[in-house]
Amino acid sequence: MDVKDASHFSLDPKSVFRNSALYREFLLEREEILKHKWHLSEQAGHDVGFEKGLLDWIVKHRAAWRATREKEIAKEKEIC
């Protein structure tokens, strides 16, 4: 493998972390939590805070969201 072929590989630990599937899943989940927090805050008429949004989302939506994500990931793997 020459240098040109290895250019997409990085030795930077932060880059490896940012490109990991686990980190991408974390970012997607965080985005959903923040959307949920926004909706709760709109309903309440004030910022309810991240912790309340997080806990409410976990109790009400996380299981269904994870199940949907797992199906999406499985479909992606079938395509590849």
Secondary structure, DSSP 8 states (H G I E B T S, - for coil): --TTGGGG----HHHHHHTSHHHHHHHHHHHHHHHHHHHHHHHHTS---HHHHHHHHIIIIIHHHHHHHHHHHHHHHHH-
